[in-house]
Amino acid sequence: MSKTTKIVLGVIAAVVLLIILPIISTYNSLTQLSLNVDQQWSNVEVVLQRRWDLLPRLEAYLKTQRVQESQVFADIAKARTQYNGAATTEEKVAAANQVESAIGRLLVIVENYPQLKTGDIVMMLQPETAGTENRISVERMRYNETVNQYNYKVRAFPSNIIARMFGFSERKMFEKVAGADAPPPVNL
């Protein structure tokens, strides 16, 4: 092999490395960010499960107190069924948002029945529920931050080219629930 051939092959190898290494690096970065989104979604699901565990206890207590708010209970059950049957994260987010809306209505119901506020179970469940809702809020915020980092990488040039080549697509963030900007009425 001549010296000129070796130089040409060396230049070709260097050019190929200069092209392939950034592709590999970007692919690995997108993969890591995608895994971060999945992990953060798992954290959201852990606190959502805590909510699912608390709701039947609160619902059972309200039924024993003859609170006839069957529509709210039906909405919660429907959202839970949709959540359990959801195939994608986006479907689960939508179902979780429906539950959040129903919980807001449920809290208004508790406010409208003063005798409920003094019940032992409500006194015990109220801080647990509030703590769970706070945890959900924090985990949703972290999830959105993680999704934002991932989506930025999927959109930004030149990583968007590699993202399209390897099938990386944007992820959906949690959005505010309809009516969340209006505070629930409080009867004092």
Secondary structure, 3 states (H helix, E strand, C coil): CCHHHHHHHHHHHHHHHHHHHHHHHHHHHHHHHHHHHHHHHHHHHHHHHHHHHHHHHHHHHHHHCCCCCHHHHHHHHHHHHHHHHCCCHHHHHHHHHHHHHHHHHHHHHHHHCHHHHCCHHHHHHHHHHHHHHHHHHHHHHHHHHHHHHHHHHHHCCCHHHHHHHCCCCCCCCCCCCCCCCCCCCCCC
